[in-house]
Amino acid sequence: MDGHDLAEVAGAIGIFTFITVVVTVTIYQLFATWRAKAALSRETEYRDLTARAVAGQEEANKQLADLSGQLSDLRGRMTKLEQVLTEVE
């Protein structure tokens, strides 16, 4: 082997190494991008879920407030009814 053959072998090894590194980095970056998109999608779904949960809780609180008002009205009526019944006796 003379100097030219050795240079060709070193060049081929260098090019092969370079291509391997480029392909590896490209694949790694593609998968990193894919993972980031999946995480973003998952976070968006969690935000939507929490927004629906908060809306449901607010609706339940409104219904509870309505029921509380109805209950206090019913208690007032019962108190008046008890007073009328004690007066009648």
ROVEX-906178 format. One record per residue: residue number from 1; chain; x, y, z of N, C-alpha, C in turn. Coordinates in steps of 0.02 Angstrom, whole numbers, plus 32768, in hexadecimal, padded with zeros to 4 digits. Each point is the difference from the previous one (the first is absolute). Last residue first. Example, Ala and Ser with C-alpha at 12.3 -4.5 7.8 and 13.67 -1.06 7.14 Angstrom:
<node><num>2</num><cadena>A</cadena><n_c1>8282</n_c1><n_c2>7F90</n_c2><n_c3>8162</n_c3><ca_c1>802A</ca_c1><ca_c2>803B</ca_c2><ca_c3>8003</ca_c3><c_c1>7FD9</c_c1><c_c2>8037</c_c2><c_c3>8025</c_c3></node>
<node><num>1</num><cadena>A</cadena><n_c1>800F</n_c1><n_c2>7EE2</n_c2><n_c3>7FFC</n_c3><ca_c1>7FD3</ca_c1><ca_c2>803B</ca_c2><ca_c3>8000</ca_c3><c_c1>802D</c_c1><c_c2>803C</c_c2><c_c3>8000</c_c3></node>
This chain:
<node><num>89</num><cadena>A</cadena><n_c1>6BC2</n_c1><n_c2>84E8</n_c2><n_c3>8D48</n_c3><ca_c1>7FF8</ca_c1><ca_c2>7FD2</ca_c2><ca_c3>8038</ca_c3><c_c1>7FE8</c_c1><c_c2>8027</c_c2><c_c3>803A</c_c3></node>
<node><num>88</num><cadena>A</cadena><n_c1>803A</n_c1><n_c2>8075</n_c2><n_c3>7F3E</n_c3><ca_c1>7FC0</ca_c1><ca_c2>7FDD</ca_c2><ca_c3>7FF8</ca_c3><c_c1>7FF3</c_c1><c_c2>7FD2</c_c2><c_c3>803C</c_c3></node>
<node><num>87</num><cadena>A</cadena><n_c1>80CF</n_c1><n_c2>8073</n_c2><n_c3>7FEE</n_c3><ca_c1>7FCA</ca_c1><ca_c2>8030</ca_c2><ca_c3>800F</ca_c3><c_c1>7FBB</c_c1><c_c2>7FDD</c_c2><c_c3>7FFD</c_c3></node>
<node><num>86</num><cadena>A</cadena><n_c1>80C1</n_c1><n_c2>7F87</n_c2><n_c3>7FC1</n_c3><ca_c1>7FFF</ca_c1><ca_c2>800B</ca_c2><ca_c3>8049</ca_c3><c_c1>7FCB</c_c1><c_c2>8031</c_c2><c_c3>8014</c_c3></node>
<node><num>85</num><cadena>A</cadena><n_c1>801C</n_c1><n_c2>7FD7</n_c2><n_c3>7F1A</n_c3><ca_c1>7FE8</ca_c1><ca_c2>7FC3</ca_c2><ca_c3>8021</ca_c3><c_c1>7FFF</c_c1><c_c2>8009</c_c2><c_c3>804D</c_c3></node>
<node><num>84</num><cadena>A</cadena><n_c1>805D</n_c1><n_c2>80AA</n_c2><n_c3>7F7A</n_c3><ca_c1>7FB7</ca_c1><ca_c2>7FFD</ca_c2><ca_c3>7FF6</ca_c3><c_c1>7FE3</c_c1><c_c2>7FC4</c_c2><c_c3>8024</c_c3></node>
<node><num>83</num><cadena>A</cadena><n_c1>80E8</n_c1><n_c2>8017</n_c2><n_c3>8002</n_c3><ca_c1>7FE2</ca_c1><ca_c2>8035</ca_c2><ca_c3>8028</ca_c3><c_c1>7FB3</c_c1><c_c2>7FFE</c_c2><c_c3>7FF9</c_c3></node>
<node><num>82</num><cadena>A</cadena><n_c1>807E</n_c1><n_c2>7F6D</n_c2><n_c3>7F7B</n_c3><ca_c1>8002</ca_c1><ca_c2>7FEC</ca_c2><ca_c3>8046</ca_c3><c_c1>7FE0</c_c1><c_c2>8034</c_c2><c_c3>802D</c_c3></node>
<node><num>81</num><cadena>A</cadena><n_c1>8018</n_c1><n_c2>8035</n_c2><n_c3>7F1F</n_c3><ca_c1>7FCD</ca_c1><ca_c2>7FCC</ca_c2><ca_c3>8007</ca_c3><c_c1>7FFE</c_c1><c_c2>7FE8</c_c2><c_c3>8049</c_c3></node>
<node><num>80</num><cadena>A</cadena><n_c1>80A8</n_c1><n_c2>8098</n_c2><n_c3>7FC4</n_c3><ca_c1>7FBF</ca_c1><ca_c2>8021</ca_c2><ca_c3>8000</ca_c3><c_c1>7FC8</c_c1><c_c2>7FCD</c_c2><c_c3>800B</c_c3></node>
<node><num>79</num><cadena>A</cadena><n_c1>80D7</n_c1><n_c2>7FAB</n_c2><n_c3>7FE6</n_c3><ca_c1>7FFC</ca_c1><ca_c2>8025</ca_c2><ca_c3>803F</ca_c3><c_c1>7FBD</c_c1><c_c2>8023</c_c2><c_c3>8005</c_c3></node>
<node><num>78</num><cadena>A</cadena><n_c1>8031</n_c1><n_c2>7F93</n_c2><n_c3>7F37</n_c3><ca_c1>7FF2</ca_c1><ca_c2>7FCF</ca_c2><ca_c3>8036</ca_c3><c_c1>7FFB</c_c1><c_c2>8024</c_c2><c_c3>8044</c_c3></node>
<node><num>77</num><cadena>A</cadena><n_c1>803D</n_c1><n_c2>8081</n_c2><n_c3>7F46</n_c3><ca_c1>7FBA</ca_c1><ca_c2>7FEA</ca_c2><ca_c3>7FFB</ca_c3><c_c1>7FEE</c_c1><c_c2>7FD0</c_c2><c_c3>8038</c_c3></node>
<node><num>76</num><cadena>A</cadena><n_c1>80DF</n_c1><n_c2>8042</n_c2><n_c3>7FED</n_c3><ca_c1>7FD6</ca_c1><ca_c2>8038</ca_c2><ca_c3>8015</ca_c3><c_c1>7FB7</c_c1><c_c2>7FEE</c_c2><c_c3>7FFE</c_c3></node>
<node><num>75</num><cadena>A</cadena><n_c1>8098</n_c1><n_c2>7F63</n_c2><n_c3>7FAC</n_c3><ca_c1>8006</ca_c1><ca_c2>8005</ca_c2><ca_c3>8049</ca_c3><c_c1>7FD5</c_c1><c_c2>803A</c_c2><c_c3>801B</c_c3></node>
<node><num>74</num><cadena>A</cadena><n_c1>8010</n_c1><n_c2>7FE7</n_c2><n_c3>7F17</n_c3><ca_c1>7FD8</ca_c1><ca_c2>7FCA</ca_c2><ca_c3>801C</ca_c3><c_c1>8003</c_c1><c_c2>8002</c_c2><c_c3>804D</c_c3></node>
<node><num>73</num><cadena>A</cadena><n_c1>808B</n_c1><n_c2>8093</n_c2><n_c3>7F8B</n_c3><ca_c1>7FB9</ca_c1><ca_c2>8014</ca_c2><ca_c3>7FF7</ca_c3><c_c1>7FD2</c_c1><c_c2>7FCC</c_c2><c_c3>801F</c_c3></node>
<node><num>72</num><cadena>A</cadena><n_c1>80E3</n_c1><n_c2>7FCD</n_c2><n_c3>7FFB</n_c3><ca_c1>7FF3</ca_c1><ca_c2>8035</ca_c2><ca_c3>8032</ca_c3><c_c1>7FB8</c_c1><c_c2>801A</c_c2><c_c3>7FFA</c_c3></node>
<node><num>71</num><cadena>A</cadena><n_c1>8045</n_c1><n_c2>7F62</n_c2><n_c3>7F61</n_c3><ca_c1>7FFD</ca_c1><ca_c2>7FE1</ca_c2><ca_c3>8043</ca_c3><c_c1>7FF3</c_c1><c_c2>8035</c_c2><c_c3>8035</c_c3></node>
<node><num>70</num><cadena>A</cadena><n_c1>8023</n_c1><n_c2>8045</n_c2><n_c3>7F22</n_c3><ca_c1>7FBF</ca_c1><ca_c2>7FDE</ca_c2><ca_c3>8006</ca_c3><c_c1>7FF8</c_c1><c_c2>7FE2</c_c2><c_c3>8045</c_c3></node>
<node><num>69</num><cadena>A</cadena><n_c1>80CE</n_c1><n_c2>8062</n_c2><n_c3>7FCD</n_c3><ca_c1>7FCB</ca_c1><ca_c2>8033</ca_c2><ca_c3>8005</ca_c3><c_c1>7FBC</c_c1><c_c2>7FE1</c_c2><c_c3>8008</c_c3></node>
<node><num>68</num><cadena>A</cadena><n_c1>80B2</n_c1><n_c2>7F70</n_c2><n_c3>7FDA</n_c3><ca_c1>8008</ca_c1><ca_c2>801E</ca_c2><ca_c3>8042</ca_c3><c_c1>7FCB</c_c1><c_c2>8035</c_c2><c_c3>800B</c_c3></node>
<node><num>67</num><cadena>A</cadena><n_c1>8013</n_c1><n_c2>7F9D</n_c2><n_c3>7F2C</n_c3><ca_c1>7FE2</ca_c1><ca_c2>7FD2</ca_c2><ca_c3>8031</ca_c3><c_c1>8003</c_c1><c_c2>801C</c_c2><c_c3>8046</c_c3></node>
<node><num>66</num><cadena>A</cadena><n_c1>806B</n_c1><n_c2>8079</n_c2><n_c3>7F57</n_c3><ca_c1>7FB7</ca_c1><ca_c2>8001</ca_c2><ca_c3>7FF5</ca_c3><c_c1>7FDD</c_c1><c_c2>7FD3</c_c2><c_c3>8033</c_c3></node>
<node><num>65</num><cadena>A</cadena><n_c1>80E9</n_c1><n_c2>7FFC</n_c2><n_c3>8000</n_c3><ca_c1>7FE8</ca_c1><ca_c2>8041</ca_c2><ca_c3>801A</ca_c3><c_c1>7FB5</c_c1><c_c2>8006</c_c2><c_c3>7FF7</c_c3></node>
<node><num>64</num><cadena>A</cadena><n_c1>8067</n_c1><n_c2>7F45</n_c2><n_c3>7FA3</n_c3><ca_c1>8001</ca_c1><ca_c2>7FFB</ca_c2><ca_c3>8049</ca_c3><c_c1>7FE8</c_c1><c_c2>8041</c_c2><c_c3>801F</c_c3></node>
<node><num>63</num><cadena>A</cadena><n_c1>801C</n_c1><n_c2>7FFA</n_c2><n_c3>7F18</n_c3><ca_c1>7FC6</ca_c1><ca_c2>7FD7</ca_c2><ca_c3>8013</ca_c3><c_c1>7FFC</c_c1><c_c2>7FF9</c_c2><c_c3>804C</c_c3></node>
<node><num>62</num><cadena>A</cadena><n_c1>80BA</n_c1><n_c2>8070</n_c2><n_c3>7FAA</n_c3><ca_c1>7FC3</ca_c1><ca_c2>8027</ca_c2><ca_c3>7FF3</ca_c3><c_c1>7FC2</c_c1><c_c2>7FD8</c_c2><c_c3>8015</c_c3></node>
<node><num>61</num><cadena>A</cadena><n_c1>80CE</n_c1><n_c2>7F92</n_c2><n_c3>800C</n_c3><ca_c1>7FFC</ca_c1><ca_c2>8033</ca_c2><ca_c3>8033</ca_c3><c_c1>7FC2</c_c1><c_c2>802B</c_c2><c_c3>7FF7</c_c3></node>
<node><num>60</num><cadena>A</cadena><n_c1>8032</n_c1><n_c2>7F61</n_c2><n_c3>7F5B</n_c3><ca_c1>7FE9</ca_c1><ca_c2>7FDF</ca_c2><ca_c3>803D</ca_c3><c_c1>7FFA</c_c1><c_c2>8032</c_c2><c_c3>8039</c_c3></node>
<node><num>59</num><cadena>A</cadena><n_c1>8059</n_c1><n_c2>804E</n_c2><n_c3>7F38</n_c3><ca_c1>7FB9</ca_c1><ca_c2>7FF0</ca_c2><ca_c3>7FF7</ca_c3><c_c1>7FE4</c_c1><c_c2>7FDE</c_c2><c_c3>803E</c_c3></node>
<node><num>58</num><cadena>A</cadena><n_c1>80E6</n_c1><n_c2>8029</n_c2><n_c3>7FFC</n_c3><ca_c1>7FDB</ca_c1><ca_c2>8040</ca_c2><ca_c3>8005</ca_c3><c_c1>7FB5</c_c1><c_c2>7FF5</c_c2><c_c3>7FF8</c_c3></node>
<node><num>57</num><cadena>A</cadena><n_c1>808D</n_c1><n_c2>7F48</n_c2><n_c3>7FDF</n_c3><ca_c1>7FFF</ca_c1><ca_c2>8012</ca_c2><ca_c3>8047</ca_c3><c_c1>7FDA</c_c1><c_c2>8042</c_c2><c_c3>800A</c_c3></node>
<node><num>56</num><cadena>A</cadena><n_c1>8024</n_c1><n_c2>7FB6</n_c2><n_c3>7F24</n_c3><ca_c1>7FD1</ca_c1><ca_c2>7FD4</ca_c2><ca_c3>8022</ca_c3><c_c1>7FFA</c_c1><c_c2>8011</c_c2><c_c3>804A</c_c3></node>
<node><num>55</num><cadena>A</cadena><n_c1>80A0</n_c1><n_c2>8072</n_c2><n_c3>7F80</n_c3><ca_c1>7FBD</ca_c1><ca_c2>8014</ca_c2><ca_c3>7FEB</ca_c3><c_c1>7FCB</c_c1><c_c2>7FD6</c_c2><c_c3>8023</c_c3></node>
<node><num>54</num><cadena>A</cadena><n_c1>80DF</n_c1><n_c2>7FC5</n_c2><n_c3>8023</n_c3><ca_c1>7FF1</ca_c1><ca_c2>8040</ca_c2><ca_c3>8022</ca_c3><c_c1>7FBA</c_c1><c_c2>8017</c_c2><c_c3>7FED</c_c3></node>
<node><num>53</num><cadena>A</cadena><n_c1>8050</n_c1><n_c2>7F42</n_c2><n_c3>7F92</n_c3><ca_c1>7FF5</ca_c1><ca_c2>7FF1</ca_c2><ca_c3>8047</ca_c3><c_c1>7FEE</c_c1><c_c2>803F</c_c2><c_c3>8026</c_c3></node>
<node><num>52</num><cadena>A</cadena><n_c1>803D</n_c1><n_c2>8014</n_c2><n_c3>7F1E</n_c3><ca_c1>7FBE</ca_c1><ca_c2>7FE1</ca_c2><ca_c3>8006</ca_c3><c_c1>7FF1</c_c1><c_c2>7FF0</c_c2><c_c3>8049</c_c3></node>
<node><num>51</num><cadena>A</cadena><n_c1>80D4</n_c1><n_c2>8054</n_c2><n_c3>7FD3</n_c3><ca_c1>7FCE</ca_c1><ca_c2>8034</ca_c2><ca_c3>7FF1</ca_c3><c_c1>7FB9</c_c1><c_c2>7FE4</c_c2><c_c3>8006</c_c3></node>
<node><num>50</num><cadena>A</cadena><n_c1>80B5</n_c1><n_c2>7F6C</n_c2><n_c3>8016</n_c3><ca_c1>7FF9</ca_c1><ca_c2>802A</ca_c2><ca_c3>803C</ca_c3><c_c1>7FCD</c_c1><c_c2>8037</c_c2><c_c3>7FF4</c_c3></node>
<node><num>49</num><cadena>A</cadena><n_c1>8032</n_c1><n_c2>7F76</n_c2><n_c3>7F49</n_c3><ca_c1>7FE0</ca_c1><ca_c2>7FD9</ca_c2><ca_c3>8035</ca_c3><c_c1>7FF5</c_c1><c_c2>802A</c_c2><c_c3>803E</c_c3></node>
<node><num>48</num><cadena>A</cadena><n_c1>807A</n_c1><n_c2>805D</n_c2><n_c3>7F4F</n_c3><ca_c1>7FB9</ca_c1><ca_c2>7FF9</ca_c2><ca_c3>7FEE</ca_c3><c_c1>7FDA</c_c1><c_c2>7FDB</c_c2><c_c3>8036</c_c3></node>
<node><num>47</num><cadena>A</cadena><n_c1>80E7</n_c1><n_c2>800E</n_c2><n_c3>801A</n_c3><ca_c1>7FE2</ca_c1><ca_c2>8042</ca_c2><ca_c3>8008</ca_c3><c_c1>7FB6</c_c1><c_c2>7FFE</c_c2><c_c3>7FF0</c_c3></node>
<node><num>46</num><cadena>A</cadena><n_c1>807D</n_c1><n_c2>7F3E</n_c2><n_c3>7FD9</n_c3><ca_c1>7FF7</ca_c1><ca_c2>800B</ca_c2><ca_c3>8048</ca_c3><c_c1>7FE0</c_c1><c_c2>8044</c_c2><c_c3>800D</c_c3></node>
<node><num>45</num><cadena>A</cadena><n_c1>8039</n_c1><n_c2>7FCB</n_c2><n_c3>7F22</n_c3><ca_c1>7FC8</ca_c1><ca_c2>7FD7</ca_c2><ca_c3>8016</ca_c3><c_c1>7FF3</c_c1><c_c2>8009</c_c2><c_c3>804B</c_c3></node>
<node><num>44</num><cadena>A</cadena><n_c1>80BB</n_c1><n_c2>806A</n_c2><n_c3>7FA7</n_c3><ca_c1>7FC3</ca_c1><ca_c2>8020</ca_c2><ca_c3>7FE6</ca_c3><c_c1>7FC2</c_c1><c_c2>7FD8</c_c2><c_c3>8016</c_c3></node>
<node><num>43</num><cadena>A</cadena><n_c1>80D2</n_c1><n_c2>7FA5</n_c2><n_c3>8031</n_c3><ca_c1>7FF3</ca_c1><ca_c2>803B</ca_c2><ca_c3>802A</ca_c3><c_c1>7FC1</c_c1><c_c2>8024</c_c2><c_c3>7FEA</c_c3></node>
<node><num>42</num><cadena>A</cadena><n_c1>804B</n_c1><n_c2>7F4D</n_c2><n_c3>7F7C</n_c3><ca_c1>7FE8</ca_c1><ca_c2>7FE7</ca_c2><ca_c3>8041</ca_c3><c_c1>7FF0</c_c1><c_c2>803A</c_c2><c_c3>802E</c_c3></node>
<node><num>41</num><cadena>A</cadena><n_c1>8063</n_c1><n_c2>8034</n_c2><n_c3>7F33</n_c3><ca_c1>7FBC</ca_c1><ca_c2>7FE7</ca_c2><ca_c3>7FF5</ca_c3><c_c1>7FE2</c_c1><c_c2>7FE8</c_c2><c_c3>8041</c_c3></node>
<node><num>40</num><cadena>A</cadena><n_c1>80E0</n_c1><n_c2>803F</n_c2><n_c3>8004</n_c3><ca_c1>7FD5</ca_c1><ca_c2>803B</ca_c2><ca_c3>7FF6</ca_c3><c_c1>7FB7</c_c1><c_c2>7FEB</c_c2><c_c3>7FF6</c_c3></node>
<node><num>39</num><cadena>A</cadena><n_c1>80A2</n_c1><n_c2>7F57</n_c2><n_c3>800C</n_c3><ca_c1>7FF8</ca_c1><ca_c2>8020</ca_c2><ca_c3>8042</ca_c3><c_c1>7FD2</c_c1><c_c2>803D</c_c2><c_c3>7FFB</c_c3></node>
<node><num>38</num><cadena>A</cadena><n_c1>803B</n_c1><n_c2>7F93</n_c2><n_c3>7F39</n_c3><ca_c1>7FD4</ca_c1><ca_c2>7FD5</ca_c2><ca_c3>8027</ca_c3><c_c1>7FF4</c_c1><c_c2>801F</c_c2><c_c3>8045</c_c3></node>
<node><num>37</num><cadena>A</cadena><n_c1>8098</n_c1><n_c2>806B</n_c2><n_c3>7F73</n_c3><ca_c1>7FBD</ca_c1><ca_c2>8008</ca_c2><ca_c3>7FE6</ca_c3><c_c1>7FCE</c_c1><c_c2>7FD5</c_c2><c_c3>8028</c_c3></node>
<node><num>36</num><cadena>A</cadena><n_c1>80E3</n_c1><n_c2>7FE9</n_c2><n_c3>8035</n_c3><ca_c1>7FE9</ca_c1><ca_c2>8043</ca_c2><ca_c3>8013</ca_c3><c_c1>7FB9</c_c1><c_c2>800C</c_c2><c_c3>7FE7</c_c3></node>
<node><num>35</num><cadena>A</cadena><n_c1>806D</n_c1><n_c2>7F39</n_c2><n_c3>7FBF</n_c3><ca_c1>7FF0</ca_c1><ca_c2>7FFF</ca_c2><ca_c3>8048</ca_c3><c_c1>7FE5</c_c1><c_c2>8043</c_c2><c_c3>8017</c_c3></node>
<node><num>34</num><cadena>A</cadena><n_c1>804D</n_c1><n_c2>7FF3</n_c2><n_c3>7F23</n_c3><ca_c1>7FC4</ca_c1><ca_c2>7FD7</ca_c2><ca_c3>8008</ca_c3><c_c1>7FEA</c_c1><c_c2>7FFD</c_c2><c_c3>8049</c_c3></node>
<node><num>33</num><cadena>A</cadena><n_c1>80CC</n_c1><n_c2>8069</n_c2><n_c3>7FCE</n_c3><ca_c1>7FC8</ca_c1><ca_c2>8029</ca_c2><ca_c3>7FE8</ca_c3><c_c1>7FBE</c_c1><c_c2>7FDA</c_c2><c_c3>8008</c_c3></node>
<node><num>32</num><cadena>A</cadena><n_c1>80C2</n_c1><n_c2>7F8B</n_c2><n_c3>8030</n_c3><ca_c1>7FF7</ca_c1><ca_c2>8034</ca_c2><ca_c3>8033</ca_c3><c_c1>7FC6</c_c1><c_c2>802D</c_c2><c_c3>7FED</c_c3></node>
<node><num>31</num><cadena>A</cadena><n_c1>8042</n_c1><n_c2>7F5D</n_c2><n_c3>7F65</n_c3><ca_c1>7FDD</ca_c1><ca_c2>7FE2</ca_c2><ca_c3>8039</ca_c3><c_c1>7FF5</c_c1><c_c2>8032</c_c2><c_c3>8038</c_c3></node>
<node><num>30</num><cadena>A</cadena><n_c1>807C</n_c1><n_c2>8048</n_c2><n_c3>7F47</n_c3><ca_c1>7FBC</ca_c1><ca_c2>7FEF</ca_c2><ca_c3>7FEA</ca_c3><c_c1>7FD7</c_c1><c_c2>7FE2</c_c2><c_c3>803A</c_c3></node>
<node><num>29</num><cadena>A</cadena><n_c1>80E5</n_c1><n_c2>8029</n_c2><n_c3>8022</n_c3><ca_c1>7FDA</ca_c1><ca_c2>803F</ca_c2><ca_c3>7FFF</ca_c3><c_c1>7FB8</c_c1><c_c2>7FF3</c_c2><c_c3>7FEA</c_c3></node>
<node><num>28</num><cadena>A</cadena><n_c1>8096</n_c1><n_c2>7F4A</n_c2><n_c3>7FFB</n_c3><ca_c1>7FF6</ca_c1><ca_c2>8016</ca_c2><ca_c3>8045</ca_c3><c_c1>7FD5</c_c1><c_c2>803F</c_c2><c_c3>8003</c_c3></node>
<node><num>27</num><cadena>A</cadena><n_c1>8043</n_c1><n_c2>7FB2</n_c2><n_c3>7F2D</n_c3><ca_c1>7FCE</ca_c1><ca_c2>7FD3</ca_c2><ca_c3>801D</ca_c3><c_c1>7FF1</c_c1><c_c2>8015</c_c2><c_c3>8048</c_c3></node>
<node><num>26</num><cadena>A</cadena><n_c1>80AC</n_c1><n_c2>8074</n_c2><n_c3>7F95</n_c3><ca_c1>7FC0</ca_c1><ca_c2>800F</ca_c2><ca_c3>7FE0</ca_c3><c_c1>7FC8</c_c1><c_c2>7FD5</c_c2><c_c3>801E</c_c3></node>
<node><num>25</num><cadena>A</cadena><n_c1>80DE</n_c1><n_c2>7FD8</n_c2><n_c3>8046</n_c3><ca_c1>7FE7</ca_c1><ca_c2>803F</ca_c2><ca_c3>801B</ca_c3><c_c1>7FBC</c_c1><c_c2>8011</c_c2><c_c3>7FE2</c_c3></node>
<node><num>24</num><cadena>A</cadena><n_c1>806B</n_c1><n_c2>7F42</n_c2><n_c3>7FA9</n_c3><ca_c1>7FEF</ca_c1><ca_c2>7FF6</ca_c2><ca_c3>8047</ca_c3><c_c1>7FE3</c_c1><c_c2>803F</c_c2><c_c3>801E</c_c3></node>
<node><num>23</num><cadena>A</cadena><n_c1>8054</n_c1><n_c2>800A</n_c2><n_c3>7F24</n_c3><ca_c1>7FC3</ca_c1><ca_c2>7FD9</ca_c2><ca_c3>8002</ca_c3><c_c1>7FE9</c_c1><c_c2>7FF6</c_c2><c_c3>8048</c_c3></node>
<node><num>22</num><cadena>A</cadena><n_c1>80CE</n_c1><n_c2>806C</n_c2><n_c3>7FE1</n_c3><ca_c1>7FCA</ca_c1><ca_c2>8029</ca_c2><ca_c3>7FE6</ca_c3><c_c1>7FBD</c_c1><c_c2>7FDB</c_c2><c_c3>8004</c_c3></node>
<node><num>21</num><cadena>A</cadena><n_c1>80C4</n_c1><n_c2>7F89</n_c2><n_c3>8038</n_c3><ca_c1>7FF1</ca_c1><ca_c2>8033</ca_c2><ca_c3>8033</ca_c3><c_c1>7FC5</c_c1><c_c2>802B</c_c2><c_c3>7FE9</c_c3></node>
<node><num>20</num><cadena>A</cadena><n_c1>8050</n_c1><n_c2>7F61</n_c2><n_c3>7F68</n_c3><ca_c1>7FE2</ca_c1><ca_c2>7FDF</ca_c2><ca_c3>8039</ca_c3><c_c1>7FEC</c_c1><c_c2>8032</c_c2><c_c3>8036</c_c3></node>
<node><num>19</num><cadena>A</cadena><n_c1>8079</n_c1><n_c2>804E</n_c2><n_c3>7F46</n_c3><ca_c1>7FBC</ca_c1><ca_c2>7FEE</ca_c2><ca_c3>7FED</ca_c3><c_c1>7FDB</c_c1><c_c2>7FDF</c_c2><c_c3>803A</c_c3></node>
<node><num>18</num><cadena>A</cadena><n_c1>80E4</n_c1><n_c2>802F</n_c2><n_c3>8021</n_c3><ca_c1>7FD9</ca_c1><ca_c2>803E</ca_c2><ca_c3>7FFA</ca_c3><c_c1>7FB8</c_c1><c_c2>7FF1</c_c2><c_c3>7FEF</c_c3></node>
<node><num>17</num><cadena>A</cadena><n_c1>8097</n_c1><n_c2>7F4C</n_c2><n_c3>8002</n_c3><ca_c1>7FF4</ca_c1><ca_c2>8019</ca_c2><ca_c3>8044</ca_c3><c_c1>7FD5</c_c1><c_c2>803F</c_c2><c_c3>7FFE</c_c3></node>
<node><num>16</num><cadena>A</cadena><n_c1>8045</n_c1><n_c2>7FAA</n_c2><n_c3>7F32</n_c3><ca_c1>7FD1</ca_c1><ca_c2>7FD2</ca_c2><ca_c3>801F</ca_c3><c_c1>7FEE</c_c1><c_c2>8017</c_c2><c_c3>8047</c_c3></node>
<node><num>15</num><cadena>A</cadena><n_c1>80A8</n_c1><n_c2>8076</n_c2><n_c3>7F8F</n_c3><ca_c1>7FBE</ca_c1><ca_c2>800E</ca_c2><ca_c3>7FE2</ca_c3><c_c1>7FCB</c_c1><c_c2>7FD3</c_c2><c_c3>8020</c_c3></node>
<node><num>14</num><cadena>A</cadena><n_c1>80DE</n_c1><n_c2>7FDB</n_c2><n_c3>8043</n_c3><ca_c1>7FE9</ca_c1><ca_c2>8041</ca_c2><ca_c3>8016</ca_c3><c_c1>7FBA</c_c1><c_c2>8011</c_c2><c_c3>7FE5</c_c3></node>
<node><num>13</num><cadena>A</cadena><n_c1>806C</n_c1><n_c2>7F3D</n_c2><n_c3>7FB5</n_c3><ca_c1>7FEC</ca_c1><ca_c2>7FF7</ca_c2><ca_c3>8046</ca_c3><c_c1>7FE5</c_c1><c_c2>8042</c_c2><c_c3>801B</c_c3></node>
<node><num>12</num><cadena>A</cadena><n_c1>8058</n_c1><n_c2>8007</n_c2><n_c3>7F2B</n_c3><ca_c1>7FC3</ca_c1><ca_c2>7FD7</ca_c2><ca_c3>7FFF</ca_c3><c_c1>7FE6</c_c1><c_c2>7FF6</c_c2><c_c3>8047</c_c3></node>
<node><num>11</num><cadena>A</cadena><n_c1>80CF</n_c1><n_c2>806D</n_c2><n_c3>7FE6</n_c3><ca_c1>7FCA</ca_c1><ca_c2>802A</ca_c2><ca_c3>7FE7</ca_c3><c_c1>7FBD</c_c1><c_c2>7FDB</c_c2><c_c3>8000</c_c3></node>
<node><num>10</num><cadena>A</cadena><n_c1>80C3</n_c1><n_c2>7F89</n_c2><n_c3>8035</n_c3><ca_c1>7FF1</ca_c1><ca_c2>8030</ca_c2><ca_c3>8037</ca_c3><c_c1>7FC6</c_c1><c_c2>802D</c_c2><c_c3>7FEB</c_c3></node>
<node><num>9</num><cadena>A</cadena><n_c1>804F</n_c1><n_c2>7F6E</n_c2><n_c3>7F5D</n_c3><ca_c1>7FE0</ca_c1><ca_c2>7FD9</ca_c2><ca_c3>8036</ca_c3><c_c1>7FED</c_c1><c_c2>802F</c_c2><c_c3>8038</c_c3></node>
<node><num>8</num><cadena>A</cadena><n_c1>807A</n_c1><n_c2>805E</n_c2><n_c3>7F50</n_c3><ca_c1>7FBD</ca_c1><ca_c2>7FEE</ca_c2><ca_c3>7FE9</ca_c3><c_c1>7FDA</c_c1><c_c2>7FD9</c_c2><c_c3>8036</c_c3></node>
<node><num>7</num><cadena>A</cadena><n_c1>80E0</n_c1><n_c2>8036</n_c2><n_c3>8027</n_c3><ca_c1>7FD8</ca_c1><ca_c2>803C</ca_c2><ca_c3>8003</ca_c3><c_c1>7FB8</c_c1><c_c2>7FF1</c_c2><c_c3>7FE9</c_c3></node>
<node><num>6</num><cadena>A</cadena><n_c1>809F</n_c1><n_c2>7F55</n_c2><n_c3>7FEE</n_c3><ca_c1>7FF2</ca_c1><ca_c2>800D</ca_c2><ca_c3>8047</ca_c3><c_c1>7FD4</c_c1><c_c2>803E</c_c2><c_c3>8008</c_c3></node>
<node><num>5</num><cadena>A</cadena><n_c1>804E</n_c1><n_c2>7FCD</n_c2><n_c3>7F29</n_c3><ca_c1>7FCF</ca_c1><ca_c2>7FCE</ca_c2><ca_c3>8016</ca_c3><c_c1>7FEC</c_c1><c_c2>800B</c_c2><c_c3>8049</c_c3></node>
<node><num>4</num><cadena>A</cadena><n_c1>80AA</n_c1><n_c2>8086</n_c2><n_c3>7FA8</n_c3><ca_c1>7FBF</ca_c1><ca_c2>8011</ca_c2><ca_c3>7FE3</ca_c3><c_c1>7FC9</c_c1><c_c2>7FCF</c_c2><c_c3>8015</c_c3></node>
<node><num>3</num><cadena>A</cadena><n_c1>80E5</n_c1><n_c2>7FE0</n_c2><n_c3>803F</n_c3><ca_c1>7FE1</ca_c1><ca_c2>8038</ca_c2><ca_c3>8024</ca_c3><c_c1>7FBC</c_c1><c_c2>8011</c_c2><c_c3>7FE5</c_c3></node>
<node><num>2</num><cadena>A</cadena><n_c1>804F</n_c1><n_c2>7F06</n_c2><n_c3>7FD5</n_c3><ca_c1>8026</ca_c1><ca_c2>803E</ca_c2><ca_c3>8000</ca_c3><c_c1>7FD7</c_c1><c_c2>8036</c_c2><c_c3>8023</c_c3></node>
<node><num>1</num><cadena>A</cadena><n_c1>8010</n_c1><n_c2>7EE8</n_c2><n_c3>800A</n_c3><ca_c1>7FD6</ca_c1><ca_c2>803B</ca_c2><ca_c3>8000</ca_c3><c_c1>802C</c_c1><c_c2>803E</c_c2><c_c3>8000</c_c3></node>
